[in-house]
Amino acid sequence: MSITTKLELRQAQTLVMTPQLQQAIKLLQLSNLELTEFVDGELERNPLLERSQDDDPAPGHERQSEHSNGADSYDGHDGRKSSSESDGSDGEGDGEWLDLQSKDSTASNDSLDADPGDIFPDNEASAPPAQPEPAWNGQGLDMVRGQGHDDGDAPNLEAYVAQSKTLREHLSEQLNLTITDPVQRVIGHHLIDNVDETGYLQGDLEASAEQLDAPLELVEEVVAVLQTFEPCGVFARDLQECLALQLKERDRCDPAMAALLDNLDRLAAHDLPALRRLCGVSDEDLCEMIQEIKRLDPKPGLSFGASPAQPIVPDVMVRELPDGSWHVELNTETLPKVLVNQSYYTTVSKTAKRKEDKTYLTECFHTANWLVKSLDQRARTILKVAQEIVRQQDGFFTYGVRHLRPLNLKQVADAISMHESTVSRVTANKYMATNRGLFELKYFFTSSVPATANGDAHSSESVRHRIKEMIDLEQPQDVLSDDKIVEKLKDDGIDIARRTVAKYRESLRIPSSVQRRRLKRLALSATA
């Protein structure tokens, strides 16, 4: 048996996920804020990258390629190696204050079909504090105007704005003024550290006493003092105690009100007959007590140190043209503008002697070029997906939510010859400014609800909108049940099951017909 050696030439194709390709995929799913942070990091690491400040690249900065700006514009600095990019490719605030109660109350709440948000709506529970007034420096405006003019810059007015005080700082100041005993101060500071942002005391007092090696009675004594601090209601262990502290401050915690606080689960369920019997008051007195409860603050700590709300900046903007068509463009304000400094690379590479230095410069140059191309491709991909979404959902932009069509990722991906995963990444954390408001790109992707008589399917979002409209227009004497809503929708050509209506109603945080009837009766009693 002989053994022979031979050479064979084979050709095969393989897909390799290089670091550059992984980076390009990662950029697709970043929001504009995350993209800005990422680009800032690259600018710090790569000496060949620099931020572009104007529309035309400076001498020595290489252009990438010329791109025409069509009607559906992508304004990315003409796609130069400085690349201006836009971003690539349903949440709701939960004010369920009963979560702060004990598990026993929660269990009772569930048995009563209670909706916690019915007592303290999110928009009333904790309104953000007013912005603090600018701090006065005591020197008048002349001193402010004199700042920063040596180099021709305008004064930095932000330096003169008072910083908002945090809840912990506010409580610590009161502690230092109220308690002089050093042992009680240590306990007080420990308890302040256990207060969450809403003002509630977290953790068990026995565990705190054991950790501090202090008597439990002394810890409870300090808690009693801390509960007199402002804002009223802080250091409460649950919602009932928080409301009780505020009512005691107003000298309104009588036996009837105490009985009402002991039955917050029934209040959430709007079980007025049971509350009236337990409190021993008339309908009129009960309505006044409930209104007084609603005027209290269930989260007193949020009035301090609340971070200002960050507005959502749209990545894509859509506006109507005179001929009725829709113009889609990227928001250039959200696009990082970076350039590859070609002249600096040429100069430095000539002076580099060591092999390591040359390798480092070459890697920086290739990385910078790849980043610019990735940003450019990312922006174009977003624009392409957004244009297809607008084309598919033109009825929504023209007539409103009722005309939103069922749409999925595959339909858009097939239309623009991309993979579904790419479209999914592009639509993640991206927002579109339209004539009907600001929407996340994923909002336009909805499941379908079949139609009766073989008609066109309906978007689940449009069906939810119809359900909300029906409930908003219902009369106190004619509250719609889920079965009645099903009948009305079928009359409109929508084939839907009762359990689906219930699911959509719950997703909209709309109470059941029984709870809505109680709410409307309560509202009528309050206005009578």
C-alpha positions as CSV (number, residue, x, y, z in Angstrom):
1,M,0.0,0.0,0.0
2,S,1.5,3.3,-1.1
3,I,0.9,6.7,0.4
4,T,0.8,9.7,-1.9
5,T,0.7,13.4,-1.2
6,K,-1.3,15.8,-3.4
7,L,-2.4,19.4,-3.4
8,E,-6.1,20.4,-3.8
9,L,-7.5,23.9,-4.4
10,R,-11.0,24.5,-2.9
11,Q,-13.1,27.6,-2.9
12,A,-15.8,28.2,-0.3
13,Q,-17.7,31.1,1.0
14,T,-18.0,31.7,4.8
15,L,-19.6,34.5,6.8
16,V,-17.2,35.9,9.3
17,M,-18.3,38.4,12.0
18,T,-15.4,40.7,12.1
19,P,-15.1,43.3,14.9
20,Q,-15.9,46.0,12.4
21,L,-19.1,44.2,11.3
22,Q,-20.1,43.7,14.9
23,Q,-19.6,47.4,15.5
24,A,-21.7,48.3,12.5
25,I,-24.5,46.0,13.7
26,K,-24.2,47.5,17.2
27,L,-24.5,51.1,15.9
28,L,-27.8,50.2,14.2
29,Q,-29.7,49.7,17.4
30,L,-28.2,52.6,19.4
31,S,-30.5,55.5,20.2
32,N,-29.2,59.0,19.3
33,L,-28.0,59.6,22.9
34,E,-26.2,56.3,23.0
35,L,-24.7,56.9,19.6
36,T,-23.4,60.3,20.7
37,E,-21.8,58.8,23.8
38,F,-20.2,56.0,21.6
39,V,-18.8,58.5,19.1
40,D,-17.5,60.7,22.0
41,G,-15.6,57.7,23.3
42,E,-14.1,57.0,19.8
43,L,-13.1,60.7,19.5
44,E,-11.1,60.3,22.8
45,R,-9.5,57.1,21.8
46,N,-8.6,57.8,18.1
47,P,-6.3,60.8,17.4
48,L,-7.3,60.7,13.7
49,L,-10.9,61.4,14.4
50,E,-12.2,64.9,15.1
51,R,-15.6,66.5,15.4
52,S,-16.9,68.5,12.4
53,Q,-18.2,72.0,13.3
54,D,-19.3,73.2,9.9
55,D,-20.7,71.9,6.6
56,D,-17.5,71.9,4.6
57,P,-14.5,69.8,5.7
58,A,-11.3,71.7,6.5
59,P,-8.3,71.4,4.2
60,G,-6.7,68.0,4.6
61,H,-9.9,66.3,5.7
62,E,-10.8,63.6,3.2
63,R,-14.3,63.3,1.7
64,Q,-15.8,59.9,1.5
65,S,-18.1,60.2,-1.6
66,E,-20.6,62.5,-3.0
67,H,-24.3,61.7,-2.4
68,S,-27.2,63.6,-3.9
69,N,-29.8,65.0,-1.5
70,G,-33.2,63.9,-3.0
71,A,-36.6,64.8,-1.8
72,D,-36.5,62.2,1.0
73,S,-33.3,63.9,2.2
74,Y,-30.4,62.5,4.1
75,D,-28.3,65.4,5.1
76,G,-25.1,63.8,6.2
77,H,-22.5,66.4,5.3
78,D,-22.6,65.1,1.8
79,G,-21.4,61.8,3.1
80,R,-17.8,62.9,3.5
81,K,-15.4,61.0,5.6
82,S,-16.8,63.1,8.2
83,S,-20.1,61.4,8.5
84,S,-23.2,63.0,9.9
85,E,-25.5,60.3,11.0
86,S,-29.0,59.8,12.1
87,D,-29.9,56.8,14.1
88,G,-29.9,53.3,12.8
89,S,-32.3,50.6,11.4
90,D,-45.9,50.4,23.3
91,G,-44.3,51.9,28.3
92,E,-46.1,53.5,30.7
93,G,-45.5,55.1,34.0
94,D,-46.7,52.8,36.8
95,G,-48.2,54.7,39.6
96,E,-49.6,51.7,41.4
97,W,-49.3,53.1,44.9
98,L,-50.9,50.1,46.5
99,D,-47.6,48.2,45.8
100,L,-46.4,50.1,48.9
101,Q,-48.9,48.4,51.1
102,S,-48.5,45.0,52.8
103,K,-49.0,41.8,51.0
104,D,-52.2,41.2,53.0
105,S,-53.6,44.4,51.6
106,T,-52.6,43.5,48.1
107,A,-54.3,40.1,48.4
108,S,-57.4,41.8,49.6
109,N,-57.1,44.3,46.7
110,D,-57.0,41.5,44.2
111,S,-60.1,39.9,45.6
112,L,-61.9,43.2,45.2
113,D,-60.9,43.7,41.6
114,A,-59.2,47.0,42.6
115,D,-57.2,49.3,40.3
116,P,-54.7,51.2,42.5
117,G,-54.3,54.0,39.9
118,D,-57.9,54.9,40.5
119,I,-57.1,56.8,43.7
120,F,-53.9,58.6,42.8
121,P,-53.5,59.0,39.0
122,D,-49.9,59.2,37.9
123,N,-50.2,62.8,36.7
124,E,-51.5,63.9,40.2
125,A,-49.6,61.8,42.5
126,S,-46.3,63.5,42.2
127,A,-46.0,66.5,40.0
128,P,-42.4,67.4,39.2
129,P,-41.2,70.4,41.3
130,A,-40.9,73.8,39.8
131,Q,-37.5,74.7,38.5
132,P,-35.4,76.5,41.1
133,E,-34.8,80.2,40.7
134,P,-31.3,81.3,39.6
135,A,-29.1,82.0,42.6
136,W,-28.3,85.6,43.3
137,N,-24.6,86.2,43.7
138,G,-24.8,89.4,45.6
139,Q,-22.8,91.4,43.2
140,G,-25.5,92.4,40.7
141,L,-25.7,91.8,37.0
142,D,-22.5,93.7,36.3
143,M,-20.4,91.0,37.7
144,V,-22.1,88.4,35.6
145,R,-21.7,90.4,32.5
146,G,-18.0,90.8,33.2
147,Q,-17.4,87.1,33.2
148,G,-15.9,85.3,30.3
149,H,-15.4,88.2,27.9
150,D,-11.6,88.1,27.8
151,D,-11.7,85.4,25.2
152,G,-14.8,86.7,23.5
153,D,-17.1,84.0,24.9
154,A,-20.5,84.6,26.3
155,P,-20.9,84.2,30.1
156,N,-21.8,80.7,31.3
157,L,-25.2,81.4,32.9
158,E,-25.5,77.8,34.0
159,A,-22.8,78.5,36.6
160,Y,-25.2,80.9,38.4
161,V,-28.2,78.5,38.5
162,A,-28.9,77.1,42.0
163,Q,-28.5,73.3,42.2
164,S,-31.7,71.5,43.4
165,K,-31.4,70.0,46.8
166,T,-31.8,66.2,47.1
167,L,-34.1,64.6,49.6
168,R,-31.2,63.1,51.5
169,E,-29.5,66.5,51.9
170,H,-32.8,68.1,53.0
171,L,-33.4,65.4,55.6
172,S,-29.8,65.6,56.9
173,E,-30.1,69.3,57.4
174,Q,-33.2,68.8,59.5
175,L,-31.6,66.0,61.4
176,N,-28.6,68.2,62.4
177,L,-30.9,71.0,63.6
178,T,-33.4,68.7,65.5
179,I,-31.3,66.0,67.1
180,T,-28.3,66.8,69.2
181,D,-27.6,63.4,70.9
182,P,-24.6,61.9,68.9
183,V,-26.0,58.3,69.2
184,Q,-29.4,59.3,67.9
185,R,-27.7,61.2,65.1
186,V,-25.9,58.1,64.0
187,I,-29.2,56.2,64.0
188,G,-30.9,59.1,62.1
189,H,-28.2,59.2,59.4
190,H,-28.5,55.4,59.0
191,L,-32.3,55.6,58.6
192,I,-31.9,58.5,56.1
193,D,-29.7,56.2,54.0
194,N,-32.6,53.7,54.0
195,V,-35.1,56.2,52.6
196,D,-35.9,55.7,48.9
197,E,-36.6,58.5,46.4
198,T,-40.3,58.5,47.2
199,G,-39.7,59.2,50.9
200,Y,-40.5,55.7,52.2
201,L,-38.4,54.0,54.8
202,Q,-37.1,50.7,53.5
203,G,-35.9,47.7,55.5
204,D,-36.9,46.4,58.9
205,L,-36.3,48.4,62.1
206,E,-35.2,45.3,64.0
207,A,-32.5,44.7,61.4
208,S,-31.4,48.3,61.6
209,A,-31.2,48.0,65.4
210,E,-29.2,44.8,65.2
211,Q,-26.8,46.4,62.6
212,L,-26.3,49.5,64.8
213,D,-26.2,47.5,68.0
214,A,-28.8,49.8,69.4
215,P,-32.0,49.1,71.4
216,L,-35.1,48.8,69.2
217,E,-37.0,51.2,71.4
218,L,-34.3,53.9,70.7
219,V,-34.5,53.3,66.9
220,E,-38.3,53.6,67.0
221,E,-38.0,56.8,69.0
222,V,-35.7,58.3,66.4
223,V,-38.1,57.2,63.6
224,A,-40.9,59.0,65.4
225,V,-38.8,62.2,65.4
226,L,-37.8,61.8,61.7
227,Q,-41.5,61.4,60.8
228,T,-42.0,65.0,61.8
229,F,-39.6,66.2,59.1
230,E,-40.6,68.0,55.9
231,P,-42.0,67.0,53.5
232,C,-44.8,65.6,55.6
233,G,-45.2,61.9,55.2
234,V,-41.5,60.9,54.9
235,F,-40.1,57.9,56.8
236,A,-43.4,56.1,56.5
237,R,-43.3,52.3,56.1
238,D,-46.3,52.0,53.9
239,L,-48.9,54.1,52.1
240,Q,-51.4,54.0,55.0
241,E,-48.8,55.4,57.4
242,C,-47.7,58.0,54.9
243,L,-51.3,59.3,54.5
244,A,-51.9,59.1,58.2
245,L,-48.9,61.3,58.9
246,Q,-50.1,64.0,56.5
247,L,-53.6,63.9,58.0
248,K,-52.3,64.2,61.6
249,E,-50.3,67.2,60.5
250,R,-53.7,68.7,59.3
251,D,-55.4,67.5,62.5
252,R,-57.8,65.4,60.4
253,C,-57.1,61.9,61.5
254,D,-60.4,61.3,63.3
255,P,-61.8,57.7,63.9
256,A,-63.8,57.8,60.6
257,M,-60.7,58.8,58.6
258,A,-58.7,56.2,60.4
259,A,-61.2,53.6,59.4
260,L,-61.0,54.7,55.8
261,L,-57.2,54.4,55.9
262,D,-57.5,50.9,57.3
263,N,-59.6,49.9,54.2
264,L,-57.6,51.5,51.4
265,D,-58.1,48.2,49.4
266,R,-61.8,48.8,49.4
267,L,-61.2,52.5,48.4
268,A,-59.2,51.3,45.4
269,A,-62.0,49.0,44.5
270,H,-64.5,51.9,44.9
271,D,-66.6,49.7,47.2
272,L,-68.5,52.8,48.6
273,P,-71.3,50.9,50.4
274,A,-68.8,48.9,52.5
275,L,-66.7,52.0,53.2
276,R,-69.8,53.9,54.3
277,R,-70.7,51.1,56.7
278,L,-67.2,50.7,58.1
279,C,-66.6,54.5,58.6
280,G,-70.1,55.1,59.9
281,V,-70.7,58.3,57.8
282,S,-73.1,59.5,55.3
283,D,-72.6,59.5,51.5
284,E,-71.7,63.2,51.5
285,D,-69.2,62.9,54.3
286,L,-67.6,59.9,52.6
287,C,-67.2,61.8,49.4
288,E,-65.5,64.6,51.3
289,M,-63.2,62.2,53.0
290,I,-62.2,60.6,49.7
291,Q,-61.5,63.9,48.1
292,E,-59.3,64.9,51.0
293,I,-57.4,61.6,50.7
294,K,-56.9,62.3,47.0
295,R,-55.4,65.7,47.8
296,L,-52.6,64.1,49.8
297,D,-49.2,63.2,48.4
298,P,-48.6,59.4,48.3
299,K,-44.9,60.0,47.3
300,P,-43.7,63.0,49.2
301,G,-40.0,62.4,48.6
302,L,-40.4,63.0,44.8
303,S,-40.7,66.8,45.5
304,F,-36.9,66.8,46.2
305,G,-34.1,66.1,43.8
306,A,-36.3,64.9,40.9
307,S,-34.2,64.8,37.8
308,P,-35.7,67.0,35.0
309,A,-37.5,65.1,32.3
310,Q,-35.3,64.6,29.2
311,P,-37.3,65.4,26.1
312,I,-37.3,62.8,23.3
313,V,-35.5,64.0,20.3
314,P,-36.9,62.5,17.0
315,D,-34.5,60.7,14.7
316,V,-36.7,61.1,11.6
317,M,-39.1,63.9,10.7
318,V,-42.1,63.6,8.4
319,R,-43.9,66.6,6.9
320,E,-46.6,66.9,4.3
321,L,-45.8,68.5,0.9
322,P,-48.2,70.8,-1.0
323,D,-49.0,67.9,-3.4
324,G,-50.2,65.7,-0.5
325,S,-47.1,63.4,-0.5
326,W,-44.9,63.0,2.6
327,H,-41.4,64.2,2.9
328,V,-39.1,62.0,5.1
329,E,-35.8,63.3,6.3
330,L,-33.3,62.6,9.1
331,N,-32.9,65.0,12.0
332,T,-29.4,66.2,11.4
333,E,-29.3,67.6,15.0
334,T,-29.0,64.1,16.3
335,L,-26.3,63.0,13.9
336,P,-22.7,62.9,15.2
337,K,-20.5,64.7,12.7
338,V,-16.9,63.3,12.6
339,L,-14.0,63.6,10.2
340,V,-10.9,61.7,9.4
341,N,-7.9,64.0,9.6
342,Q,-6.0,62.8,6.5
343,S,-3.3,65.5,6.7
344,Y,-2.5,64.7,10.3
345,Y,-2.2,61.0,9.5
346,T,0.1,61.7,6.6
347,T,2.3,64.0,8.7
348,V,2.6,61.7,11.7
349,S,3.1,58.5,9.7
350,K,6.2,60.1,8.1
351,T,7.8,60.7,11.4
352,A,6.9,57.3,12.9
353,K,10.0,55.1,13.1
354,R,9.1,52.2,15.2
355,K,7.0,49.3,13.9
356,E,4.6,49.5,16.8
357,D,3.9,53.2,16.1
358,K,3.2,52.6,12.4
359,T,0.9,49.7,13.3
360,Y,-1.0,51.8,15.8
361,L,-1.5,54.6,13.3
362,T,-2.6,52.2,10.6
363,E,-5.2,50.7,13.0
364,C,-6.4,54.1,14.0
365,F,-6.8,55.1,10.4
366,H,-8.7,52.0,9.4
367,T,-10.9,52.2,12.5
368,A,-11.7,55.9,11.8
369,N,-12.6,55.1,8.1
370,W,-14.8,52.2,9.2
371,L,-16.6,54.3,11.8
372,V,-17.3,57.0,9.2
373,K,-18.6,54.5,6.7
374,S,-20.7,52.7,9.4
375,L,-22.3,55.9,10.5
376,D,-23.1,56.8,6.9
377,Q,-24.6,53.4,6.3
378,R,-26.5,53.5,9.5
379,A,-28.1,56.9,8.6
380,R,-29.1,55.6,5.1
381,T,-30.6,52.4,6.5
382,I,-32.7,54.4,9.0
383,L,-34.0,56.7,6.3
384,K,-34.8,53.8,4.0
385,V,-36.8,52.0,6.7
386,A,-38.6,55.2,7.7
387,Q,-39.5,55.9,4.1
388,E,-41.1,52.4,3.8
389,I,-43.0,52.8,7.0
390,V,-44.4,56.1,5.8
391,R,-45.4,54.5,2.5
392,Q,-47.1,51.6,4.2
393,Q,-48.9,53.7,6.8
394,D,-49.8,56.7,4.7
395,G,-53.4,56.3,5.8
396,F,-52.3,57.0,9.4
397,F,-50.6,60.2,8.5
398,T,-53.5,61.4,6.4
399,Y,-56.5,60.3,8.5
400,G,-55.4,59.2,11.9
401,V,-55.1,56.1,14.1
402,R,-58.3,54.5,12.8
403,H,-56.5,54.0,9.5
404,L,-53.4,52.4,10.9
405,R,-52.8,49.2,8.9
406,P,-51.4,45.8,10.2
407,L,-47.7,45.8,9.6
408,N,-44.8,43.5,10.5
409,L,-41.1,43.5,10.1
410,K,-41.1,41.0,7.3
411,Q,-43.2,43.2,5.1
412,V,-40.9,46.2,5.5
413,A,-37.8,43.9,5.1
414,D,-39.0,42.4,1.9
415,A,-39.9,45.8,0.4
416,I,-36.5,47.2,1.0
417,S,-34.5,44.0,0.5
418,M,-33.1,43.7,4.0
419,H,-33.2,41.1,6.7
420,E,-35.9,41.3,9.4
421,S,-33.2,41.5,12.1
422,T,-31.8,44.6,10.5
423,V,-35.2,46.3,10.4
424,S,-35.7,45.3,14.0
425,R,-32.5,46.9,15.1
426,V,-33.2,50.0,13.0
427,T,-36.6,50.6,14.7
428,A,-35.3,50.0,18.2
429,N,-35.1,53.2,20.3
430,K,-35.8,55.5,17.3
431,Y,-38.6,58.1,17.1
432,M,-40.4,59.8,14.3
433,A,-41.9,63.3,14.5
434,T,-45.1,63.4,12.5
435,N,-48.1,65.7,12.0
436,R,-49.9,63.6,14.6
437,G,-47.2,63.6,17.2
438,L,-44.0,61.8,18.2
439,F,-44.0,58.1,17.8
440,E,-41.5,55.3,18.3
441,L,-40.9,53.5,15.0
442,K,-42.0,50.2,16.5
443,Y,-45.4,51.9,17.1
444,F,-46.2,51.4,13.4
445,F,-45.8,47.6,13.6
446,T,-49.0,46.1,14.9
447,S,-50.7,42.8,14.7
448,S,-53.9,42.3,12.7
449,V,-57.4,41.7,13.9
450,P,-59.6,39.9,11.3
451,A,-62.6,41.6,9.7
452,T,-66.1,40.3,9.2
453,A,-67.4,39.5,5.7
454,N,-63.9,38.9,4.3
455,G,-63.0,42.5,4.6
456,D,-59.5,44.0,5.1
457,A,-57.9,43.2,8.5
458,H,-57.6,45.9,11.1
459,S,-54.6,47.0,13.1
460,S,-54.7,46.0,16.8
461,E,-53.7,49.6,17.7
462,S,-56.6,51.1,15.7
463,V,-58.9,48.6,17.5
464,R,-57.5,49.7,20.9
465,H,-58.1,53.3,19.8
466,R,-61.8,52.5,19.0
467,I,-62.3,50.8,22.3
468,K,-60.9,53.8,24.2
469,E,-63.1,56.2,22.2
470,M,-66.2,54.1,23.0
471,I,-65.4,54.1,26.7
472,D,-64.6,57.8,26.8
473,L,-68.0,58.6,25.3
474,E,-70.1,56.3,27.5
475,Q,-72.7,57.8,29.8
476,P,-72.9,57.1,33.6
477,Q,-76.3,55.4,33.1
478,D,-75.1,53.4,30.2
479,V,-71.6,51.9,31.0
480,L,-70.5,49.5,28.2
481,S,-69.6,46.0,29.2
482,D,-67.0,44.0,27.3
483,D,-69.7,42.1,25.5
484,K,-71.4,45.3,24.4
485,I,-68.1,46.6,23.1
486,V,-67.7,43.4,21.1
487,E,-71.2,43.9,19.5
488,K,-70.4,47.5,18.6
489,L,-67.0,46.5,17.0
490,K,-68.7,43.7,15.0
491,D,-71.2,46.2,13.7
492,D,-68.1,48.2,12.5
493,G,-66.8,45.1,10.7
494,I,-64.2,44.0,13.3
495,D,-64.3,40.3,14.3
496,I,-63.0,40.2,17.8
497,A,-63.5,38.0,20.9
498,R,-64.6,39.3,24.3
499,R,-61.3,38.2,26.0
500,T,-59.4,40.1,23.4
501,V,-61.4,43.3,24.2
502,A,-60.7,42.7,27.9
503,K,-57.0,42.3,27.1
504,Y,-56.9,45.5,25.1
505,R,-58.9,47.4,27.7
506,E,-56.4,46.3,30.5
507,S,-53.4,47.3,28.3
508,L,-55.0,50.7,28.2
509,R,-55.3,50.7,32.0
510,I,-59.1,51.1,31.7
511,P,-61.1,49.6,34.7
512,S,-63.8,47.1,34.2
513,S,-67.4,48.2,33.6
514,V,-68.2,47.6,37.3
515,Q,-65.4,49.8,38.5
516,R,-66.2,52.5,35.9
517,R,-69.8,52.5,37.0
518,R,-68.6,53.1,40.6
519,L,-66.2,55.8,39.5
520,K,-68.9,57.7,37.7
521,R,-71.3,57.4,40.6
522,L,-68.6,58.8,42.9
523,A,-67.9,61.6,40.5
524,L,-71.6,62.5,40.3
525,S,-71.8,62.4,44.1
526,A,-68.8,64.7,44.4
527,T,-70.3,67.3,42.0
528,A,-73.8,67.1,43.5
